[in-house]
Amino acid sequence: MTIELGRGSATSTQSPDDYFRRWVHHDSWPEWSPDTEWVRVDGPVQTGATGTLKPQGGPKVRFTISACEPGREYTDTSRLPGANLVFQHLASATEDGCDLEVLVTMTGPLARVWGLVMGRGFRESAQADLDRLVALVEAA
């Protein structure tokens, strides 16, 4: 079972590579995702790498980079009891820059339960975080 917890989309005059560089520069995440205190990755940033994220006011969460395609996609997955929380960030080139999308989903037998507990925050933050990221990248 997969449930959608949040979604955001935007267009930008900057390139997909500009966004990918922000996604893989984990120290910068709190600049565009204020619910994030810090993020650390164990080793090189690539598909299969693991890391730890510390949300503001919450416990540390381990994650795996489940997709890492330069200039195209950065996806990370956190395992919860009975479910996986997936953050997918996509960029696609356009004639004038790029289109961006973020999708937050939950999969697994307890996805619906976890979605009830956590879903509201992601519905509210997915678009807002993407809007902050676009403002930062376009101002650089």
C-alpha positions as CSV (number, residue, x, y, z in Angstrom):
1,M,0.0,0.0,0.0
2,T,1.3,3.5,-0.9
3,I,-0.3,6.7,0.4
4,E,0.6,10.2,-0.6
5,L,1.4,12.5,2.4
6,G,2.5,15.6,0.6
7,R,3.3,17.1,-2.8
8,G,4.9,20.2,-4.2
9,S,5.7,21.6,-7.7
10,A,7.5,24.6,-9.1
11,T,9.2,26.0,-12.1
12,S,12.5,27.7,-12.1
13,T,14.8,29.6,-14.4
14,Q,17.8,27.7,-13.0
15,S,19.0,24.3,-14.2
16,P,18.2,20.9,-12.7
17,D,21.9,20.6,-11.7
18,D,21.5,23.7,-9.5
19,Y,18.8,21.9,-7.5
20,F,20.6,18.6,-7.5
21,R,23.6,20.3,-5.9
22,R,21.3,21.6,-3.1
23,W,19.7,18.2,-2.5
24,V,23.0,16.4,-2.1
25,H,24.5,19.2,0.0
26,H,22.9,18.0,3.2
27,D,24.4,20.8,5.4
28,S,22.2,23.2,3.5
29,W,18.8,21.4,4.1
30,P,17.9,23.5,7.2
31,E,18.1,26.6,5.0
32,W,15.1,25.5,2.9
33,S,13.5,22.9,5.3
34,P,13.1,24.6,8.6
35,D,11.7,21.4,10.2
36,T,15.1,19.9,9.7
37,E,17.7,20.5,12.4
38,W,20.6,18.7,10.6
39,V,21.4,15.9,8.1
40,R,24.5,13.7,7.9
41,V,25.4,11.1,5.3
42,D,27.8,8.2,6.0
43,G,30.3,8.4,3.1
44,P,29.8,9.5,-0.5
45,V,26.4,10.7,-1.6
46,Q,25.1,8.0,-3.9
47,T,22.3,5.5,-4.2
48,G,22.5,3.1,-1.3
49,A,24.3,5.5,1.1
50,T,22.9,5.8,4.5
51,G,22.6,8.8,6.8
52,T,20.8,10.3,9.8
53,L,18.4,13.2,9.9
54,K,17.4,15.2,13.0
55,P,14.0,16.9,12.7
56,Q,13.3,19.9,14.9
57,G,11.9,18.6,18.2
58,G,12.0,15.0,17.1
59,P,14.2,11.9,17.4
60,K,17.0,11.1,14.9
61,V,15.9,9.2,11.9
62,R,18.1,6.9,9.8
63,F,17.6,7.0,6.0
64,T,18.9,5.4,2.8
65,I,19.4,7.3,-0.4
66,S,17.2,5.2,-2.6
67,A,17.8,7.2,-5.9
68,C,20.6,9.6,-6.7
69,E,20.7,10.6,-10.4
70,P,22.7,13.8,-10.9
71,G,20.6,16.6,-12.4
72,R,17.4,14.5,-12.2
73,E,16.4,12.8,-8.9
74,Y,17.3,12.6,-5.2
75,T,15.1,10.3,-3.2
76,D,15.6,9.1,0.4
77,T,13.7,6.5,2.3
78,S,13.4,6.1,6.1
79,R,12.2,2.9,7.7
80,L,9.6,3.0,10.4
81,P,8.0,0.0,12.1
82,G,5.7,-1.4,9.4
83,A,6.3,1.3,6.9
84,N,8.7,3.3,4.7
85,L,8.7,7.1,4.4
86,V,9.9,8.2,1.0
87,F,10.9,11.7,-0.1
88,Q,11.3,12.0,-3.8
89,H,12.8,15.2,-5.4
90,L,12.7,15.5,-9.2
91,A,14.0,18.0,-11.6
92,S,13.4,18.0,-15.4
93,A,15.0,20.4,-17.8
94,T,12.8,22.8,-19.8
95,E,13.6,25.4,-22.4
96,D,13.7,28.1,-19.8
97,G,15.1,26.2,-16.8
98,C,13.4,23.3,-15.1
99,D,10.3,21.9,-13.6
100,L,10.5,20.6,-10.0
101,E,8.5,18.2,-8.0
102,V,8.6,16.8,-4.5
103,L,6.5,13.8,-3.5
104,V,6.3,12.4,0.1
105,T,4.8,8.9,0.3
106,M,4.4,6.2,2.8
107,T,4.5,2.5,1.9
108,G,4.0,-0.7,3.8
109,P,1.3,-2.5,5.9
110,L,1.2,0.3,8.6
111,A,1.4,3.2,6.1
112,R,-2.1,4.4,6.8
113,V,-1.5,4.4,10.6
114,W,1.8,6.3,10.2
115,G,0.1,8.6,7.7
116,L,-2.5,9.6,10.2
117,V,0.2,10.4,12.8
118,M,2.7,12.2,10.4
119,G,0.8,13.2,7.3
120,R,-0.5,16.6,8.3
121,G,3.0,18.1,8.6
122,F,4.1,16.9,5.2
123,R,0.9,18.1,3.5
124,E,1.7,21.6,4.9
125,S,5.5,21.6,4.4
126,A,6.1,19.9,1.0
127,Q,5.2,22.9,-1.1
128,A,6.5,25.5,1.4
129,D,9.9,23.8,1.5
130,L,10.1,23.6,-2.3
131,D,9.2,27.3,-2.5
132,R,12.0,28.2,-0.1
133,L,14.5,26.1,-2.1
134,V,13.5,27.8,-5.3
135,A,14.0,31.2,-3.8
136,L,17.5,30.2,-2.5
137,V,18.7,28.7,-5.7
138,E,17.3,31.6,-7.9
139,A,18.9,34.2,-5.5
140,A,22.4,32.5,-5.7
